[in-house]
């Protein structure tokens, strides 16, 4: 199933008809499917700064202990350097 989703995402990433912002969303979706987060962060806890955690279970524990209805956890990935070409179609 993941293979078919990744193929669909790759088609969208290579398509010239997709808006650049939409391509960014597809890029992030592909990253979520093919890589593991390097760290998890607990965001928007009342009166606290964002808290990084090495495991998702630790982030969930902190969220349950100190978070409120607006708090959430988010995965963070290592930065990958990539050259992005802005190709325009000939008209």
N, CA, C and O atoms as a GROMACS GRO file, in nm:
protein
  364
    1UNK      N    1   0.082  -0.120   0.000
    1UNK     CA    2   0.000   0.000   0.000
    1UNK      C    3   0.087   0.126   0.000
    1UNK      O    4   0.060   0.220  -0.075
    2UNK      N    5   0.192   0.129   0.085
    2UNK     CA    6   0.280   0.246   0.088
    2UNK      C    7   0.344   0.270  -0.047
    2UNK      O    8   0.361   0.386  -0.088
    3UNK      N    9   0.379   0.164  -0.118
    3UNK     CA   10   0.443   0.178  -0.250
    3UNK      C   11   0.351   0.252  -0.345
    3UNK      O   12   0.396   0.341  -0.418
    4UNK      N   13   0.223   0.217  -0.345
    4UNK     CA   14   0.127   0.285  -0.435
    4UNK      C   15   0.109   0.432  -0.396
    4UNK      O   16   0.098   0.518  -0.483
    5UNK      N   17   0.107   0.459  -0.268
    5UNK     CA   18   0.094   0.598  -0.221
    5UNK      C   19   0.218   0.678  -0.262
    5UNK      O   20   0.207   0.791  -0.308
    6UNK      N   21   0.335   0.618  -0.244
    6UNK     CA   22   0.460   0.686  -0.281
    6UNK      C   23   0.465   0.711  -0.431
    6UNK      O   24   0.509   0.817  -0.475
    7UNK      N   25   0.420   0.615  -0.511
    7UNK     CA   26   0.416   0.634  -0.656
    7UNK      C   27   0.323   0.751  -0.692
    7UNK      O   28   0.356   0.832  -0.779
    8UNK      N   29   0.207   0.759  -0.626
    8UNK     CA   30   0.112   0.868  -0.652
    8UNK      C   31   0.176   1.002  -0.614
    8UNK      O   32   0.166   1.100  -0.688
    9UNK      N   33   0.242   1.006  -0.500
    9UNK     CA   34   0.308   1.129  -0.455
    9UNK      C   35   0.418   1.169  -0.554
    9UNK      O   36   0.430   1.286  -0.589
   10UNK      N   37   0.497   1.071  -0.598
   10UNK     CA   38   0.604   1.100  -0.695
   10UNK      C   39   0.546   1.159  -0.824
   10UNK      O   40   0.604   1.251  -0.882
   11UNK      N   41   0.434   1.106  -0.870
   11UNK     CA   42   0.370   1.162  -0.990
   11UNK      C   43   0.333   1.308  -0.969
   11UNK      O   44   0.354   1.392  -1.057
   12UNK      N   45   0.278   1.338  -0.852
   12UNK     CA   46   0.240   1.476  -0.821
   12UNK      C   47   0.362   1.567  -0.811
   12UNK      O   48   0.358   1.682  -0.854
   13UNK      N   49   0.470   1.514  -0.753
   13UNK     CA   50   0.591   1.594  -0.739
   13UNK      C   51   0.654   1.627  -0.874
   13UNK      O   52   0.714   1.733  -0.890
   14UNK      N   53   0.641   1.538  -0.970
   14UNK     CA   54   0.701   1.558  -1.101
   14UNK      C   55   0.608   1.632  -1.198
   14UNK      O   56   0.651   1.673  -1.306
   15UNK      N   57   0.483   1.649  -1.161
   15UNK     CA   58   0.386   1.712  -1.249
   15UNK      C   59   0.408   1.863  -1.256
   15UNK      O   60   0.437   1.927  -1.155
   16UNK      N   61   0.394   1.916  -1.373
   16UNK     CA   62   0.404   2.061  -1.392
   16UNK      C   63   0.272   2.132  -1.360
   16UNK      O   64   0.268   2.254  -1.352
   17UNK      N   65   0.165   2.055  -1.343
   17UNK     CA   66   0.033   2.114  -1.319
   17UNK      C   67   0.006   2.140  -1.171
   17UNK      O   68  -0.096   2.199  -1.136
   18UNK      N   69   0.095   2.095  -1.085
   18UNK     CA   70   0.073   2.108  -0.941
   18UNK      C   71   0.136   2.237  -0.890
   18UNK      O   72   0.250   2.268  -0.923
   19UNK      N   73   0.060   2.311  -0.812
   19UNK     CA   74   0.107   2.436  -0.753
   19UNK      C   75   0.228   2.407  -0.662
   19UNK      O   76   0.231   2.302  -0.596
   20UNK      N   77   0.327   2.496  -0.656
   20UNK     CA   78   0.445   2.472  -0.571
   20UNK      C   79   0.411   2.448  -0.424
   20UNK      O   80   0.476   2.368  -0.358
   21UNK      N   81   0.311   2.517  -0.374
   21UNK     CA   82   0.270   2.495  -0.235
   21UNK      C   83   0.215   2.354  -0.217
   21UNK      O   84   0.242   2.289  -0.116
   22UNK      N   85   0.138   2.309  -0.313
   22UNK     CA   86   0.084   2.173  -0.308
   22UNK      C   87   0.197   2.070  -0.319
   22UNK      O   88   0.192   1.966  -0.254
   23UNK      N   89   0.299   2.100  -0.400
   23UNK     CA   90   0.414   2.011  -0.410
   23UNK      C   91   0.485   1.998  -0.276
   23UNK      O   92   0.533   1.891  -0.241
   24UNK      N   93   0.493   2.108  -0.202
   24UNK     CA   94   0.554   2.104  -0.069
   24UNK      C   95   0.478   2.008   0.022
   24UNK      O   96   0.539   1.931   0.097
   25UNK      N   97   0.346   2.013   0.016
   25UNK     CA   98   0.264   1.922   0.097
   25UNK      C   99   0.292   1.777   0.057
   25UNK      O  100   0.304   1.691   0.144
   26UNK      N  101   0.302   1.751  -0.072
   26UNK     CA  102   0.332   1.614  -0.117
   26UNK      C  103   0.472   1.573  -0.073
   26UNK      O  104   0.494   1.457  -0.037
   27UNK      N  105   0.567   1.666  -0.075
   27UNK     CA  106   0.703   1.636  -0.031
   27UNK      C  107   0.705   1.597   0.117
   27UNK      O  108   0.769   1.499   0.155
   28UNK      N  109   0.634   1.672   0.199
   28UNK     CA  110   0.627   1.642   0.342
   28UNK      C  111   0.558   1.508   0.365
   28UNK      O  112   0.600   1.431   0.451
   29UNK      N  113   0.453   1.480   0.289
   29UNK     CA  114   0.384   1.352   0.301
   29UNK      C  115   0.479   1.237   0.266
   29UNK      O  116   0.478   1.134   0.333
   30UNK      N  117   0.559   1.254   0.163
   30UNK     CA  118   0.654   1.149   0.125
   30UNK      C  119   0.757   1.129   0.234
   30UNK      O  120   0.792   1.015   0.267
   31UNK      N  121   0.807   1.237   0.289
   31UNK     CA  122   0.903   1.224   0.400
   31UNK      C  123   0.845   1.146   0.516
   31UNK      O  124   0.913   1.063   0.577
   32UNK      N  125   0.720   1.172   0.547
   32UNK     CA  126   0.654   1.102   0.657
   32UNK      C  127   0.643   0.952   0.630
   32UNK      O  128   0.643   0.872   0.724
   33UNK      N  129   0.633   0.914   0.504
   33UNK     CA  130   0.621   0.772   0.469
   33UNK      C  131   0.755   0.700   0.462
   33UNK      O  132   0.762   0.581   0.492
   34UNK      N  133   0.861   0.770   0.424
   34UNK     CA  134   0.986   0.700   0.398
   34UNK      C  135   1.093   0.719   0.505
   34UNK      O  136   1.196   0.652   0.500
   35UNK      N  137   1.073   0.809   0.600
   35UNK     CA  138   1.178   0.834   0.699
   35UNK      C  139   1.121   0.838   0.840
   35UNK      O  140   1.002   0.859   0.861
   36UNK      N  141   1.210   0.816   0.934
   36UNK     CA  142   1.173   0.823   1.076
   36UNK      C  143   1.204   0.962   1.128
   36UNK      O  144   1.306   1.020   1.090
   37UNK      N  145   1.119   1.017   1.214
   37UNK     CA  146   1.152   1.148   1.273
   37UNK      C  147   1.278   1.136   1.359
   37UNK      O  148   1.302   1.032   1.421
   38UNK      N  149   1.357   1.241   1.362
   38UNK     CA  150   1.477   1.240   1.446
   38UNK      C  151   1.443   1.279   1.589
   38UNK      O  152   1.512   1.240   1.683
   39UNK      N  153   1.336   1.355   1.605
   39UNK     CA  154   1.292   1.397   1.738
   39UNK      C  155   1.144   1.436   1.730
   39UNK      O  156   1.094   1.471   1.624
   40UNK      N  157   1.078   1.429   1.843
   40UNK     CA  158   0.939   1.473   1.852
   40UNK      C  159   0.937   1.596   1.941
   40UNK      O  160   1.016   1.608   2.034
   41UNK      N  161   0.846   1.689   1.911
   41UNK     CA  162   0.838   1.812   1.990
   41UNK      C  163   0.695   1.830   2.040
   41UNK      O  164   0.599   1.809   1.966
   42UNK      N  165   0.684   1.868   2.167
   42UNK     CA  166   0.554   1.898   2.227
   42UNK      C  167   0.535   2.049   2.215
   42UNK      O  168   0.616   2.126   2.268
   43UNK      N  169   0.429   2.091   2.146
   43UNK     CA  170   0.408   2.232   2.114
   43UNK      C  171   0.288   2.289   2.189
   43UNK      O  172   0.193   2.218   2.224
   44UNK      N  173   0.294   2.420   2.211
   44UNK     CA  174   0.183   2.500   2.264
   44UNK      C  175   0.135   2.456   2.402
   44UNK      O  176   0.016   2.463   2.431
   45UNK      N  177   0.227   2.412   2.486
   45UNK     CA  178   0.186   2.386   2.625
   45UNK      C  179   0.174   2.519   2.696
   45UNK      O  180   0.254   2.610   2.673
   46UNK      N  181   0.075   2.532   2.782
   46UNK     CA  182   0.055   2.661   2.849
   46UNK      C  183   0.177   2.704   2.932
   46UNK      O  184   0.227   2.627   3.015
   47UNK      N  185   0.225   2.825   2.908
   47UNK     CA  186   0.334   2.886   2.984
   47UNK      C  187   0.465   2.809   2.976
   47UNK      O  188   0.549   2.821   3.066
   48UNK      N  189   0.485   2.730   2.872
   48UNK     CA  190   0.610   2.655   2.857
   48UNK      C  191   0.662   2.669   2.715
   48UNK      O  192   0.585   2.693   2.621
   49UNK      N  193   0.792   2.655   2.700
   49UNK     CA  194   0.850   2.655   2.567
   49UNK      C  195   0.828   2.517   2.504
   49UNK      O  196   0.795   2.422   2.574
   50UNK      N  197   0.847   2.508   2.374
   50UNK     CA  198   0.833   2.380   2.307
   50UNK      C  199   0.936   2.282   2.364
   50UNK      O  200   1.051   2.318   2.388
   51UNK      N  201   0.893   2.158   2.385
   51UNK     CA  202   0.976   2.058   2.450
   51UNK      C  203   1.014   1.947   2.352
   51UNK      O  204   0.926   1.874   2.306
   52UNK      N  205   1.144   1.932   2.319
   52UNK     CA  206   1.184   1.822   2.231
   52UNK      C  207   1.198   1.691   2.308
   52UNK      O  208   1.238   1.691   2.425
   53UNK      N  209   1.164   1.580   2.244
   53UNK     CA  210   1.173   1.447   2.304
   53UNK      C  211   1.232   1.351   2.203
   53UNK      O  212   1.206   1.362   2.083
   54UNK      N  213   1.313   1.256   2.250
   54UNK     CA  214   1.376   1.161   2.159
   54UNK      C  215   1.282   1.051   2.112
   54UNK      O  216   1.306   0.989   2.008
   55UNK      N  217   1.175   1.026   2.187
   55UNK     CA  218   1.080   0.922   2.146
   55UNK      C  219   0.938   0.977   2.146
   55UNK      O  220   0.906   1.073   2.217
   56UNK      N  221   0.854   0.915   2.065
   56UNK     CA  222   0.715   0.957   2.059
   56UNK      C  223   0.645   0.928   2.191
   56UNK      O  224   0.561   1.006   2.235
   57UNK      N  225   0.679   0.815   2.254
   57UNK     CA  226   0.613   0.780   2.380
   57UNK      C  227   0.644   0.883   2.489
   57UNK      O  228   0.556   0.915   2.569
   58UNK      N  229   0.768   0.934   2.494
   58UNK     CA  230   0.803   1.037   2.592
   58UNK      C  231   0.727   1.166   2.561
   58UNK      O  232   0.681   1.234   2.653
   59UNK      N  233   0.715   1.201   2.433
   59UNK     CA  234   0.640   1.322   2.395
   59UNK      C  235   0.493   1.308   2.436
   59UNK      O  236   0.433   1.404   2.486
   60UNK      N  237   0.435   1.190   2.415
   60UNK     CA  238   0.296   1.167   2.455
   60UNK      C  239   0.281   1.175   2.607
   60UNK      O  240   0.181   1.227   2.657
   61UNK      N  241   0.379   1.124   2.679
   61UNK     CA  242   0.376   1.131   2.826
   61UNK      C  243   0.376   1.276   2.875
   61UNK      O  244   0.297   1.313   2.962
   62UNK      N  245   0.464   1.357   2.817
   62UNK     CA  246   0.471   1.500   2.855
   62UNK      C  247   0.343   1.571   2.815
   62UNK      O  248   0.292   1.654   2.891
   63UNK      N  249   0.290   1.540   2.697
   63UNK     CA  250   0.165   1.601   2.650
   63UNK      C  251   0.052   1.569   2.746
   63UNK      O  252  -0.025   1.657   2.784
   64UNK      N  253   0.041   1.443   2.786
   64UNK     CA  254  -0.066   1.402   2.878
   64UNK      C  255  -0.050   1.463   3.016
   64UNK      O  256  -0.149   1.493   3.082
   65UNK      N  257   0.074   1.482   3.059
   65UNK     CA  258   0.098   1.533   3.193
   65UNK      C  259   0.085   1.686   3.201
   65UNK      O  260   0.033   1.739   3.299
   66UNK      N  261   0.133   1.756   3.096
   66UNK     CA  262   0.141   1.903   3.106
   66UNK      C  263   0.063   1.979   3.000
   66UNK      O  264   0.050   2.101   3.009
   67UNK      N  265   0.011   1.910   2.900
   67UNK     CA  266  -0.056   1.978   2.790
   67UNK      C  267  -0.200   2.016   2.822
   67UNK      O  268  -0.256   1.974   2.923
   68UNK      N  269  -0.258   2.096   2.733
   68UNK     CA  270  -0.399   2.128   2.744
   68UNK      C  271  -0.466   2.093   2.612
   68UNK      O  272  -0.407   2.023   2.530
   69UNK      N  273  -0.587   2.140   2.590
   69UNK     CA  274  -0.664   2.105   2.470
   69UNK      C  275  -0.599   2.156   2.342
   69UNK      O  276  -0.627   2.104   2.234
   70UNK      N  277  -0.513   2.257   2.352
   70UNK     CA  278  -0.449   2.315   2.234
   70UNK      C  279  -0.308   2.260   2.211
   70UNK      O  280  -0.245   2.295   2.111
   71UNK      N  281  -0.257   2.178   2.300
   71UNK     CA  282  -0.123   2.124   2.287
   71UNK      C  283  -0.124   2.006   2.190
   71UNK      O  284  -0.225   1.938   2.173
   72UNK      N  285  -0.008   1.982   2.128
   72UNK     CA  286   0.004   1.870   2.034
   72UNK      C  287   0.150   1.831   2.020
   72UNK      O  288   0.239   1.905   2.061
   73UNK      N  289   0.174   1.713   1.962
   73UNK     CA  290   0.311   1.673   1.933
   73UNK      C  291   0.331   1.675   1.781
   73UNK      O  292   0.238   1.654   1.704
   74UNK      N  293   0.455   1.702   1.742
   74UNK     CA  294   0.488   1.708   1.598
   74UNK      C  295   0.623   1.641   1.575
   74UNK      O  296   0.715   1.656   1.656
   75UNK      N  297   0.635   1.567   1.465
   75UNK     CA  298   0.765   1.506   1.434
   75UNK      C  299   0.858   1.608   1.370
   75UNK      O  300   0.814   1.695   1.295
   76UNK      N  301   0.985   1.598   1.400
   76UNK     CA  302   1.086   1.681   1.336
   76UNK      C  303   1.184   1.588   1.265
   76UNK      O  304   1.221   1.484   1.319
   77UNK      N  305   1.226   1.626   1.146
   77UNK     CA  306   1.315   1.544   1.065
   77UNK      C  307   1.448   1.616   1.049
   77UNK      O  308   1.455   1.739   1.057
   78UNK      N  309   1.553   1.538   1.026
   78UNK     CA  310   1.680   1.599   0.991
   78UNK      C  311   1.662   1.678   0.862
   78UNK      O  312   1.582   1.640   0.777
   79UNK      N  313   1.734   1.785   0.849
   79UNK     CA  314   1.725   1.865   0.728
   79UNK      C  315   1.800   1.793   0.616
   79UNK      O  316   1.914   1.750   0.635
   80UNK      N  317   1.737   1.780   0.504
   80UNK     CA  318   1.800   1.719   0.387
   80UNK      C  319   1.825   1.828   0.285
   80UNK      O  320   1.732   1.898   0.245
   81UNK      N  321   1.949   1.844   0.244
   81UNK     CA  322   1.981   1.945   0.144
   81UNK      C  323   1.947   1.889   0.007
   81UNK      O  324   1.987   1.778  -0.027
   82UNK      N  325   1.874   1.965  -0.070
   82UNK     CA  326   1.836   1.921  -0.204
   82UNK      C  327   1.840   2.040  -0.299
   82UNK      O  328   1.804   2.152  -0.263
   83UNK      N  329   1.885   2.014  -0.419
   83UNK     CA  330   1.879   2.115  -0.523
   83UNK      C  331   1.744   2.105  -0.591
   83UNK      O  332   1.705   1.997  -0.636
   84UNK      N  333   1.673   2.215  -0.599
   84UNK     CA  334   1.542   2.215  -0.660
   84UNK      C  335   1.549   2.303  -0.784
   84UNK      O  336   1.582   2.422  -0.777
   85UNK      N  337   1.518   2.244  -0.896
   85UNK     CA  338   1.520   2.317  -1.022
   85UNK      C  339   1.382   2.374  -1.051
   85UNK      O  340   1.281   2.306  -1.035
   86UNK      N  341   1.379   2.498  -1.091
   86UNK     CA  342   1.254   2.561  -1.128
   86UNK      C  343   1.241   2.548  -1.279
   86UNK      O  344   1.286   2.635  -1.354
   87UNK      N  345   1.179   2.440  -1.323
   87UNK     CA  346   1.163   2.416  -1.466
   87UNK      C  347   1.031   2.475  -1.512
   87UNK      O  348   0.926   2.451  -1.452
   88UNK      N  349   1.037   2.550  -1.618
   88UNK     CA  350   0.915   2.606  -1.673
   88UNK      C  351   0.889   2.542  -1.808
   88UNK      O  352   0.981   2.514  -1.885
   89UNK      N  353   0.763   2.518  -1.836
   89UNK     CA  354   0.727   2.459  -1.964
   89UNK      C  355   0.738   2.563  -2.075
   89UNK      O  356   0.707   2.680  -2.056
   90UNK      N  357   0.783   2.516  -2.191
   90UNK     CA  358   0.784   2.605  -2.307
   90UNK      C  359   0.642   2.622  -2.358
   90UNK      O  360   0.566   2.526  -2.368
   91UNK      N  361   0.607   2.743  -2.391
   91UNK     CA  362   0.470   2.767  -2.440
   91UNK      C  363   0.469   2.787  -2.589
   91UNK      O  364   0.363   2.808  -2.648
   0.00000   0.00000   0.00000
